């Protein structure tokens, strides 16, 4: 079984007000696509309620960085109380969403993705020696890369949502 080394745990972004949910999702999707991540959509739920739409999306972008290592990011996007609102901007009418959105982010480095080092006890011992003495500089670089990817995504989402405040 692959080992997980969590880099970012339960980082939350919360916003309430006017925004475009479709554009927000597209921004996040394109961001990871441009960095070379593939993705798996784990959950996509939309429920219409009297107080507004409830949307919950879980996606897991991942990227192989070596034969034995992967970057994985788990995003849970929850939007509640979404109502469509027409807003006039620069003489044009634009349809936006009014409501609350919360994004929960987890990111980890997954190593030994093929689980070949667990077949025999000797392999397991060799893996432990390599993890202790040979791999630390490499895994440190991988960890800083995934941490940077997540932080830049958070900054882009904050900047995107901040545009709707003005």
Secondary structure as UniProt FT lines:
FT   STRAND          3..19
FT   HELIX           21..34
FT   TURN            35..36
FT   STRAND          38..49
FT   TURN            50..51
FT   STRAND          52..66
FT   TURN            67..68
FT   STRAND          69..89
FT   TURN            90..91
FT   STRAND          92..111
FT   TURN            113..114
FT   HELIX           116..118
FT   HELIX           121..129
FT   HELIX           130..134
FT   HELIX           136..163
FT   TURN            164..165
//
